[in-house]
Amino acid sequence: MRLCAGEASVGELADPFDMALPSFMKHVHVLELSGLVQSEKSGRVRTCRLSPDALVGAEDWFQQQRAIWEARLDRFEAYVMKLKKERAAAKRPSKTTSKTTKRKGTE
């Protein structure tokens, strides 16, 4: 989230995490390889920035997945509502039940 506000040094980015700087640099390297982050070294300071264009592909994928899951959840909701109606109908007494049920001992 920090890089959303602008460029930051690796030290600034690593500060909130309880890990050694070399380990953190491995994570930065993976982000660089994926194209999500760019970094440049100036003297002893490595500065990182987001590459928002690289996020377009991920955003498209998320939108597709959202559409798929919303459709699935809509179908699931319709199924659950159908089951509720069926169970409610099964609990109601049938209209065809005879009102002239014979009582014990009246035969």
C-alpha distances in whole Angstrom, upper triangle without the diagonal:
4,6,5,8,10,11,11,14,14,15,12,10,12,13,12,13,17,18,20,18,21,19,15,17,18,15,14,17,17,14,16,19,17,17,13,12,15,16,19,21,23,25,24,20,18,15,12,11,10,13,13,16,16,14,17,19,16,16,20,20,18,21,24,23,22,26,27,26,27,30,31,30,32,35,34,35,38,39,39,40,43,44,44,46,48,48,49,52,53,53,55,59,61,63,65,66,70,70,74,73,76,76,77,81,81,82
4,5,6,7,8,8,10,11,12,9,7,10,11,10,12,16,17,19,17,19,18,15,16,18,15,13,17,17,14,16,19,18,17,14,12,14,14,17,19,20,22,21,17,15,12,10,10,10,13,14,18,17,16,19,21,19,19,23,24,22,24,27,26,26,29,31,30,31,34,35,34,36,39,38,38,42,43,42,44,47,47,47,50,52,52,53,56,57,57,59,63,64,66,69,70,73,74,77,76,79,79,80,84,85,86
4,5,5,6,7,10,11,13,10,8,12,13,13,15,19,19,20,17,19,19,15,15,17,14,12,15,16,12,13,17,16,14,11,9,11,11,14,16,18,21,20,16,14,10,8,6,6,10,11,14,14,13,17,19,17,18,21,22,21,23,26,26,25,29,30,30,31,34,35,34,36,39,39,39,42,44,43,45,48,48,48,51,53,53,54,57,58,58,60,64,65,68,70,71,74,75,79,78,81,81,82,86,86,87
4,5,8,10,13,14,16,13,12,15,16,16,17,21,22,23,21,23,22,18,19,20,17,15,18,18,15,16,19,17,15,12,11,13,14,17,20,21,24,23,19,17,14,11,8,7,10,9,13,14,12,15,18,16,16,19,21,19,21,24,24,23,26,28,28,28,32,33,32,34,37,37,37,40,42,41,43,45,46,46,49,51,51,52,54,56,56,58,62,63,65,68,69,72,73,76,76,79,79,80,84,85,86
4,7,9,12,14,16,12,12,16,16,16,18,22,23,24,22,24,23,20,20,22,19,17,20,21,17,18,22,20,18,15,14,15,15,18,20,20,23,22,19,17,13,12,9,10,13,12,16,17,16,18,21,20,19,23,24,23,24,27,28,27,30,32,31,31,35,36,35,37,40,40,40,43,45,44,45,48,49,49,51,54,54,54,57,59,59,61,64,66,68,70,71,75,75,79,78,81,81,83,86,87,88
4,7,10,13,14,12,11,15,16,17,19,22,23,23,21,23,23,19,19,21,19,16,18,20,16,16,20,19,17,14,12,12,12,14,16,17,20,20,16,14,10,9,7,8,11,12,15,16,16,18,21,20,20,23,25,24,25,29,29,28,31,33,33,34,37,38,37,39,42,42,42,45,47,47,48,51,52,52,54,56,57,57,60,61,62,64,67,69,71,73,74,78,78,82,81,84,84,86,89,90,91
4,7,10,12,10,10,13,15,16,18,21,21,21,18,20,20,17,16,18,17,13,16,18,15,14,18,18,15,13,10,10,9,11,12,13,16,16,12,10,7,6,5,8,11,13,16,16,17,20,22,21,22,25,26,25,27,30,30,30,33,35,35,36,39,40,39,42,44,44,45,47,49,49,50,53,54,54,56,59,59,60,62,64,64,66,70,71,73,76,76,80,81,84,83,86,87,88,92,92,93
4,6,8,6,7,10,11,13,15,18,18,18,15,17,17,14,13,17,15,12,15,17,14,14,18,19,17,14,11,11,9,11,12,13,15,14,10,8,5,6,7,10,13,15,19,18,19,22,24,23,24,27,28,27,29,32,32,32,35,37,36,37,40,41,40,43,45,45,45,48,50,49,51,54,54,54,57,59,59,60,63,64,64,66,70,72,74,76,77,81,81,85,84,87,87,88,91,92,93
4,5,5,6,9,10,13,14,17,16,15,12,14,15,12,11,15,14,11,14,16,15,14,18,19,18,16,12,11,9,10,9,10,12,10,7,6,4,6,9,12,15,18,21,20,21,24,26,25,26,29,30,29,32,34,34,34,37,39,38,39,43,43,43,45,48,47,48,51,52,52,53,56,57,57,59,61,61,62,65,66,66,69,72,74,76,79,79,83,84,87,86,89,88,90,93,94,95
4,5,5,6,8,11,11,14,13,12,8,10,11,8,8,11,11,8,11,14,12,13,16,17,17,15,12,11,9,10,10,12,13,11,8,6,6,7,10,13,16,18,21,20,21,24,25,24,25,29,29,28,31,33,33,33,37,38,37,38,42,42,41,44,46,46,47,50,51,50,52,55,55,55,58,60,60,61,64,65,65,67,71,72,75,77,78,81,82,86,84,87,87,88,92,92,93
4,5,5,6,9,10,12,11,10,8,11,12,9,10,13,13,11,14,17,16,16,20,21,20,18,15,15,13,13,12,13,14,11,8,8,9,10,13,16,19,22,25,23,24,27,29,27,28,32,32,31,34,36,35,36,39,40,39,41,44,44,43,46,48,47,48,51,52,52,54,56,56,57,60,61,61,62,65,66,66,68,72,74,76,79,79,82,83,86,85,88,87,88,92,93,94
4,6,5,8,10,13,13,13,11,14,15,11,12,15,14,13,16,18,16,17,21,21,20,18,15,15,13,15,14,15,16,14,10,10,9,10,12,15,18,20,23,23,22,26,28,26,27,30,31,29,32,35,34,34,37,38,37,39,42,42,41,44,47,46,46,49,51,50,52,55,55,55,57,59,59,60,63,64,64,66,70,72,74,77,77,80,81,84,83,86,86,87,90,91,92
4,6,7,8,11,11,12,10,13,12,9,10,13,11,10,13,15,13,14,18,18,18,15,12,13,12,14,15,16,18,15,12,11,10,9,11,12,16,18,21,20,19,23,24,22,24,27,27,26,29,31,30,30,34,35,34,35,39,39,38,41,43,42,43,46,47,46,48,51,51,51,54,56,56,57,60,61,61,63,67,68,71,73,74,77,78,81,80,83,83,84,87,88,89
4,6,6,8,8,8,7,10,10,6,9,11,10,10,13,15,14,15,18,19,19,17,15,16,14,16,16,18,18,15,13,12,12,11,14,15,19,21,24,22,22,26,27,24,26,29,29,28,31,33,32,32,36,36,35,37,40,40,39,42,44,43,44,47,48,47,49,52,52,52,55,57,56,57,61,61,61,64,67,69,72,74,74,78,79,82,80,83,83,83,87,88,89
4,6,8,9,10,9,13,12,10,12,15,14,14,17,18,18,19,22,23,23,20,18,19,17,19,18,19,20,17,14,14,14,14,16,18,21,23,26,25,25,28,29,27,28,32,31,30,33,35,34,34,38,39,37,38,42,41,41,43,46,45,45,49,49,48,50,53,53,53,56,58,57,58,61,62,62,64,68,70,72,75,75,78,79,82,81,83,83,84,87,89,90
4,7,9,11,11,15,14,11,14,16,14,15,18,19,18,20,23,23,23,20,18,20,19,21,21,23,23,20,18,17,16,16,17,18,22,23,26,25,24,28,29,26,27,30,30,28,31,33,32,32,35,36,34,36,39,39,38,40,43,41,42,45,46,45,47,50,50,49,53,54,54,55,58,58,58,61,64,66,69,71,71,75,75,79,77,80,79,80,84,85,86
4,6,9,9,12,11,9,12,14,12,13,16,17,16,19,21,21,22,20,18,20,19,21,21,23,24,20,18,17,17,16,18,19,22,24,27,25,24,27,28,25,27,30,29,27,31,33,31,31,35,35,33,35,39,38,37,40,42,41,41,45,45,44,46,49,49,49,52,54,53,54,57,58,57,60,64,65,68,71,71,74,75,78,76,79,78,79,83,84,85
4,7,9,12,10,10,13,14,13,15,18,19,19,21,23,24,25,23,21,23,22,24,23,25,25,22,20,19,20,19,21,22,25,27,30,28,27,31,31,28,30,33,32,30,33,35,33,34,37,38,36,38,41,40,39,42,44,42,43,47,47,46,48,51,50,50,54,55,54,55,58,59,58,61,65,67,70,72,72,75,76,79,77,79,79,79,83,84,86
4,6,8,7,7,10,11,11,13,15,16,17,19,21,22,23,21,20,21,20,22,21,23,23,20,18,17,19,18,21,22,24,26,29,27,26,30,30,27,29,33,31,30,34,35,33,34,38,38,36,38,41,40,40,43,45,43,44,48,48,47,49,52,51,52,55,56,55,57,60,60,60,63,66,68,71,73,73,77,78,81,79,81,81,81,85,86,87
4,6,5,6,9,10,11,13,15,16,17,19,20,22,23,22,20,21,19,20,19,21,21,17,16,16,17,18,21,22,25,27,30,27,27,31,31,29,31,34,33,32,36,37,36,37,40,40,39,41,44,43,43,46,48,46,47,51,51,50,53,55,55,55,58,60,59,60,63,64,64,67,70,72,75,77,77,80,81,84,82,85,84,85,88,90,91
4,5,5,6,9,10,10,12,14,15,16,18,20,21,20,17,18,15,16,15,17,17,13,13,12,14,14,18,19,22,25,27,25,26,29,30,28,30,33,32,31,35,37,35,36,40,40,39,41,44,43,43,46,48,47,48,51,52,51,54,56,56,56,59,61,60,62,65,65,65,68,71,73,76,78,78,82,83,86,84,86,86,87,90,92,93
4,5,5,6,9,10,10,13,14,15,16,19,20,19,17,17,15,16,15,18,17,14,14,13,15,15,19,20,22,25,27,25,26,29,29,27,30,33,32,32,35,36,35,36,40,40,39,41,44,43,43,47,48,47,49,52,52,51,54,57,56,57,60,61,61,62,65,65,66,69,72,74,76,78,79,82,83,86,84,87,87,87,91,92,93
4,5,5,7,9,10,11,13,15,16,17,19,18,17,18,16,18,18,20,21,17,17,15,17,16,19,20,22,24,26,24,24,28,27,25,28,31,29,29,32,34,32,34,37,37,36,38,41,40,40,43,45,44,45,48,49,48,51,53,52,53,56,57,57,59,62,62,62,65,68,70,73,75,75,79,80,83,81,83,83,84,87,89,89
4,5,5,6,9,10,11,13,14,16,17,16,14,15,14,16,16,18,19,16,14,12,14,13,15,16,19,21,23,21,21,25,25,23,25,28,27,27,30,32,30,31,35,35,34,36,39,39,38,42,43,42,44,47,47,47,49,52,51,52,55,56,56,57,60,61,61,64,67,69,72,74,74,78,79,82,80,83,82,83,87,88,89
4,5,5,6,9,10,10,12,14,15,14,12,13,11,13,13,16,16,14,12,10,12,11,14,15,17,20,22,20,21,24,24,23,25,28,27,27,31,32,31,32,36,36,35,38,40,40,40,43,45,44,45,49,49,49,51,54,53,54,57,58,58,60,63,63,64,66,70,71,74,76,76,80,81,84,83,85,85,86,90,91,91
4,5,5,6,9,10,11,13,14,14,13,14,13,15,15,19,20,17,16,13,15,13,16,16,18,21,22,19,20,24,23,22,25,27,26,26,29,31,29,31,34,34,34,36,39,38,38,42,43,42,44,47,47,47,50,52,52,53,56,57,56,58,61,61,62,65,68,69,72,74,74,78,79,82,81,83,83,84,88,89,90
4,5,5,6,9,10,11,13,12,11,12,12,15,16,20,21,19,17,14,14,12,14,14,16,18,20,17,17,21,20,19,21,24,23,23,26,27,26,28,31,31,30,33,35,35,35,38,40,39,40,44,44,44,46,48,48,49,52,53,53,55,58,58,59,61,65,66,69,71,71,75,76,79,78,80,80,81,85,86,87
4,5,5,6,9,10,11,10,8,9,9,12,13,16,18,16,14,11,11,9,11,11,13,16,17,15,16,20,20,18,21,23,23,23,26,28,27,28,31,32,31,34,36,36,36,39,41,40,42,45,46,45,48,50,50,51,54,55,55,57,59,60,61,63,67,68,71,73,73,77,78,81,80,83,83,84,87,88,89
4,5,5,6,9,10,10,9,9,9,12,13,17,18,17,15,12,12,11,13,13,14,17,18,15,17,20,20,19,22,24,23,24,27,28,28,29,32,33,32,35,37,37,38,41,42,42,43,46,47,47,49,51,51,53,55,57,57,58,61,61,62,65,68,69,72,74,75,78,80,83,81,84,84,85,89,90,90
4,5,5,6,9,9,9,11,12,15,17,20,22,20,19,15,15,13,14,13,14,16,17,14,15,18,17,16,19,21,20,21,24,25,24,26,29,29,29,32,34,34,34,37,39,38,40,43,43,43,46,48,48,49,52,53,53,55,58,58,59,62,65,66,69,71,71,75,76,79,78,81,81,82,86,87,87
4,5,5,6,5,5,8,10,13,16,19,22,20,18,14,13,10,11,9,10,12,14,11,12,15,15,13,16,19,18,19,22,23,23,24,27,28,28,30,32,32,33,36,37,37,39,41,42,42,45,47,47,48,51,52,52,54,56,57,58,60,64,65,67,69,70,74,75,78,77,80,80,81,85,86,86
4,5,5,6,5,6,7,11,13,17,19,19,16,13,12,9,10,9,9,12,13,11,13,16,16,15,18,20,20,21,24,25,25,27,29,30,30,33,35,35,36,38,40,40,42,44,45,45,48,50,50,51,54,55,56,57,60,60,61,64,67,68,71,73,73,77,79,82,80,83,84,85,89,89,90
4,5,8,8,9,11,14,16,20,22,21,19,16,16,13,14,13,12,14,14,11,13,16,15,15,18,20,19,21,24,24,24,27,29,29,30,32,34,34,35,38,39,39,41,44,44,45,47,49,50,51,53,55,55,57,59,60,61,63,67,68,70,72,73,77,78,81,80,83,83,84,88,89,89
4,6,8,10,13,16,19,22,25,24,22,18,17,14,13,11,10,12,12,8,10,13,12,11,15,16,15,17,20,21,21,23,25,25,26,29,30,31,32,34,36,36,38,40,41,42,44,46,46,48,50,51,52,54,56,56,58,60,63,64,67,68,69,73,75,78,77,80,80,81,85,86,86
4,6,7,10,14,17,20,23,23,20,16,15,12,11,9,7,9,9,6,9,11,11,12,14,16,16,18,20,21,22,24,26,27,27,29,32,32,33,35,37,37,39,41,42,43,45,47,48,49,51,53,53,55,57,58,59,62,65,66,68,70,71,75,76,80,78,81,82,83,87,88,88
4,7,10,14,17,20,23,22,20,16,14,10,9,6,5,7,8,5,7,10,11,10,12,15,15,16,18,20,20,22,24,25,26,27,30,31,31,33,35,36,37,40,41,41,43,45,46,47,49,51,51,53,55,56,57,59,63,64,66,68,69,73,74,78,76,79,80,81,85,85,86
4,7,10,13,16,19,19,16,12,10,7,6,5,5,8,10,9,10,13,14,14,16,18,19,19,22,24,24,25,28,29,29,31,33,34,34,37,39,39,40,43,44,44,46,48,49,50,52,54,54,56,58,59,60,62,66,67,69,71,72,76,77,80,79,82,83,84,88,88,89
4,7,10,13,17,16,14,10,8,6,5,6,6,10,12,11,13,16,17,17,19,21,22,23,25,27,27,28,31,32,33,34,37,37,38,40,42,43,44,46,48,48,50,52,53,54,56,58,58,59,62,63,64,66,70,71,73,75,76,80,81,84,83,86,86,88,91,92,93
4,7,10,13,13,10,6,5,4,6,9,10,14,15,14,16,19,21,20,22,25,25,26,28,30,31,32,34,36,36,37,40,41,41,43,45,45,47,49,50,51,53,55,56,56,59,60,61,62,65,66,66,69,72,73,76,78,79,82,84,87,86,89,89,90,94,95,95
4,7,10,10,8,6,5,7,9,12,13,17,18,17,20,23,24,24,26,28,29,30,32,34,34,35,38,39,39,41,44,44,45,47,49,49,50,53,54,54,56,59,59,60,63,64,64,66,68,69,70,72,76,77,79,82,82,86,87,91,89,92,93,94,98,98,99
4,6,7,6,4,6,9,12,15,16,20,22,21,23,26,27,27,29,32,32,33,35,37,37,38,41,42,42,44,47,47,48,50,52,52,53,56,57,57,59,62,62,63,65,67,67,68,71,72,73,75,79,80,82,84,85,89,90,93,92,95,95,96,100,101,101
4,6,5,6,8,11,14,17,19,22,24,24,26,29,30,30,32,34,35,36,38,40,40,41,44,45,45,47,50,50,50,53,55,55,56,59,60,60,62,64,65,65,68,70,70,71,74,75,75,78,81,82,85,87,88,92,93,96,95,98,98,99,102,103,104
4,6,8,10,14,17,21,22,26,27,27,29,32,33,33,35,38,38,39,41,43,43,44,47,48,48,50,53,53,53,56,58,58,58,61,63,62,64,67,67,68,71,72,72,73,76,77,78,80,84,85,87,90,90,94,95,98,97,100,100,101,104,105,106
4,7,10,13,17,20,22,26,28,27,29,32,33,32,34,37,37,38,40,42,42,43,46,47,47,48,51,52,52,54,56,56,57,60,61,61,63,65,65,66,69,70,70,72,74,75,75,78,82,83,85,88,88,92,93,96,95,97,97,98,102,103,104
4,6,10,13,17,19,22,25,24,25,29,30,29,31,34,34,34,37,39,39,40,43,44,44,45,48,48,48,51,53,53,54,57,58,57,59,62,62,63,65,67,67,68,71,72,72,75,78,80,82,85,85,89,90,93,92,94,94,95,99,100,101
4,7,10,14,16,19,21,20,22,25,26,26,28,31,31,31,34,36,35,36,39,41,40,42,45,45,45,48,50,50,51,54,55,54,56,59,59,60,63,64,64,66,68,69,70,72,76,77,79,82,82,86,87,90,89,92,92,93,97,97,98
4,7,11,13,16,19,18,19,23,24,24,25,28,29,29,31,33,33,34,37,38,38,40,42,43,43,45,48,48,48,51,53,52,54,57,57,58,60,62,62,63,66,67,68,70,74,75,77,80,80,84,85,88,87,90,90,91,95,96,97
4,7,10,13,15,15,16,19,21,20,21,24,25,25,27,30,30,30,33,35,34,36,39,39,39,42,44,44,45,48,49,49,51,53,54,54,57,59,59,60,63,64,64,66,70,71,74,76,77,80,81,85,84,87,87,88,92,92,93
4,7,9,12,12,13,16,18,18,18,22,23,22,24,27,27,28,31,32,32,33,36,37,37,39,42,42,43,45,47,47,48,51,52,52,55,57,57,58,61,62,62,64,68,69,71,74,75,78,79,83,82,85,85,87,90,91,92
4,6,9,9,9,12,14,14,15,18,19,19,21,23,24,24,27,29,29,30,33,34,34,36,38,38,39,42,43,43,45,48,48,49,51,53,54,55,57,59,59,61,65,66,68,70,71,75,76,80,79,82,82,83,87,88,89
4,6,6,7,10,12,12,13,16,17,18,19,22,23,23,26,27,28,29,32,33,33,35,37,38,39,41,43,43,45,47,48,49,51,53,54,55,57,59,60,61,65,66,68,70,71,75,76,80,79,82,82,84,88,88,89
4,5,5,7,10,10,10,13,15,15,16,19,20,20,23,25,25,26,29,30,31,32,35,35,36,38,40,41,42,44,46,46,48,50,51,52,54,56,57,59,62,63,65,67,68,72,73,77,76,79,80,81,85,85,86
4,5,6,8,10,10,12,14,15,16,18,20,20,22,24,25,26,28,30,31,32,34,35,36,38,40,41,42,45,46,47,49,50,52,53,55,56,57,59,63,63,65,67,69,72,74,77,76,80,80,82,86,86,87
4,6,6,8,9,11,12,14,15,17,18,19,21,23,24,25,27,29,30,31,33,34,35,38,39,40,41,43,45,46,48,49,50,52,54,55,56,58,62,62,64,66,68,71,73,76,75,78,79,81,84,85,85
4,5,5,6,9,10,10,12,14,15,16,18,20,21,22,24,26,26,28,30,31,32,34,36,36,38,40,41,42,44,46,47,48,50,52,53,55,58,59,61,63,64,68,69,73,72,75,76,77,81,81,82
4,5,5,6,9,10,11,12,14,15,17,19,20,21,23,24,25,27,29,30,31,33,35,36,37,39,41,42,43,45,46,48,49,51,52,54,57,58,60,62,63,67,69,72,71,74,75,77,81,81,81
4,5,5,6,9,10,11,12,14,16,17,18,20,22,23,24,26,28,29,30,32,33,35,36,38,39,41,42,44,45,47,48,50,51,53,56,57,59,61,62,66,68,71,70,73,74,76,79,80,80
4,5,5,6,9,10,10,12,14,15,16,18,20,21,22,24,26,26,28,30,31,32,34,36,37,38,40,42,43,44,46,47,49,51,54,55,57,59,60,64,65,69,68,71,72,73,77,77,78
4,5,5,6,9,10,10,12,14,15,16,18,20,21,22,24,25,26,28,30,31,32,34,36,37,39,40,41,43,45,46,47,49,53,53,55,57,59,62,64,67,66,70,70,72,76,76,76
4,5,5,6,9,10,11,13,14,15,17,19,20,21,23,24,26,27,29,30,32,33,35,36,38,39,41,42,44,45,47,49,52,52,54,56,58,61,63,66,66,69,70,72,75,75,76
4,5,5,6,9,10,11,12,14,16,17,18,20,21,22,24,26,27,28,30,32,33,34,36,38,39,40,42,43,45,47,50,51,53,55,56,60,61,65,64,67,68,69,73,73,74
4,5,5,6,9,10,10,12,14,15,16,18,20,21,22,24,25,26,28,30,31,32,34,36,37,38,40,41,43,45,48,49,51,53,54,58,59,63,62,65,66,67,71,71,72
4,5,5,6,9,10,10,12,14,15,16,18,20,21,23,24,25,27,29,30,31,33,35,36,37,39,41,42,44,47,47,49,51,53,57,58,61,61,64,65,67,70,70,71
4,5,5,6,9,10,11,13,14,16,17,19,20,21,23,25,26,27,29,31,32,33,35,36,38,39,41,43,46,46,48,50,52,55,57,60,60,63,64,66,69,69,70
4,5,5,6,8,10,11,12,14,15,16,18,20,21,22,24,26,27,28,30,32,33,34,36,37,39,41,44,45,47,49,50,54,55,58,58,61,62,63,67,67,67
4,5,5,6,9,10,10,12,14,15,16,18,20,21,22,24,25,27,28,30,31,32,34,36,37,39,42,43,45,47,48,52,53,57,56,59,60,62,66,66,66
4,6,5,6,9,10,11,12,14,15,17,18,20,21,23,25,26,27,29,30,32,33,35,36,38,41,41,43,45,47,51,52,56,55,58,59,61,65,65,65
4,6,5,6,9,10,11,12,14,16,17,19,20,21,23,25,26,27,29,30,32,33,35,37,40,40,42,44,46,49,51,54,53,57,58,59,63,63,63
4,5,5,6,8,10,10,12,14,15,16,18,20,21,22,24,25,27,28,30,31,33,35,38,38,41,43,44,48,49,52,51,55,56,57,61,61,61
4,5,5,6,9,10,10,12,14,15,16,18,20,21,23,24,26,27,29,30,32,33,37,37,39,41,42,46,48,51,50,54,55,56,60,60,61
4,5,5,6,9,10,11,12,14,15,17,19,20,21,23,25,26,27,29,31,32,35,35,37,39,41,45,46,49,49,52,53,55,59,59,59
4,5,5,6,9,10,11,12,14,15,17,18,20,21,23,24,26,27,29,31,34,34,36,38,39,43,45,48,47,50,51,53,57,57,57
4,5,5,6,9,10,10,12,14,15,16,18,20,21,22,24,25,27,29,32,33,35,37,38,42,43,47,46,49,50,52,55,55,56
4,5,5,6,9,10,11,12,14,15,17,18,20,21,23,24,26,27,31,31,33,35,37,40,42,45,44,48,49,51,54,54,55
4,5,5,6,9,10,11,12,14,15,17,18,20,21,23,25,26,29,29,31,33,35,38,40,43,43,46,47,49,53,53,53
4,5,5,6,9,10,11,12,14,15,17,18,20,21,23,25,28,28,31,33,34,37,39,42,41,44,45,47,51,51,51
4,5,5,6,9,10,11,12,14,15,16,18,20,21,23,26,27,29,31,32,36,38,41,40,43,44,46,50,50,50
4,6,5,6,9,10,11,12,14,15,17,18,20,21,25,25,27,29,30,34,36,39,38,42,43,45,49,48,49
4,5,5,6,9,10,11,12,14,15,16,19,20,23,24,26,28,29,33,34,38,37,40,41,43,47,46,47
4,5,5,6,9,10,11,12,14,15,17,19,22,23,25,27,28,32,33,36,35,39,40,41,45,45,46
4,5,5,6,9,10,11,12,14,15,17,20,21,23,25,26,30,31,35,34,37,38,40,44,44,45
4,5,5,6,9,10,11,12,14,16,19,19,21,23,24,28,30,33,32,36,37,39,42,42,43
4,5,5,6,8,10,10,12,14,18,18,21,22,23,27,29,32,31,34,35,37,40,40,41
4,5,5,6,9,10,11,13,16,17,20,22,22,26,27,31,30,33,34,36,39,39,40
4,5,5,6,9,10,11,14,15,17,19,20,24,25,29,28,31,32,35,38,38,38
4,5,5,6,9,10,13,13,16,17,18,22,24,27,26,29,31,33,36,36,36
4,5,5,6,9,12,13,16,18,18,22,23,26,25,28,29,31,34,34,35
4,5,5,6,10,12,14,17,17,21,21,25,24,27,28,30,34,34,34
4,5,5,8,9,11,14,14,18,19,22,22,25,27,29,32,32,32
4,6,8,8,12,13,13,17,19,21,20,23,25,27,30,30,30
4,6,9,12,14,13,17,18,21,19,22,23,25,29,29,29
4,6,9,12,11,14,15,18,18,21,22,24,28,27,28
4,6,9,7,11,11,15,14,17,19,21,25,24,25
4,5,6,9,11,14,14,17,19,22,25,24,25
4,5,8,10,13,14,17,20,23,26,24,24
4,6,9,11,12,16,18,21,24,22,22
4,6,9,9,12,15,18,21,19,19
4,5,6,10,12,16,18,16,16
4,6,9,11,15,17,15,16
4,6,9,12,14,12,12
4,6,10,12,10,11
4,7,9,7,7
4,6,6,8
4,6,7
4,6
4
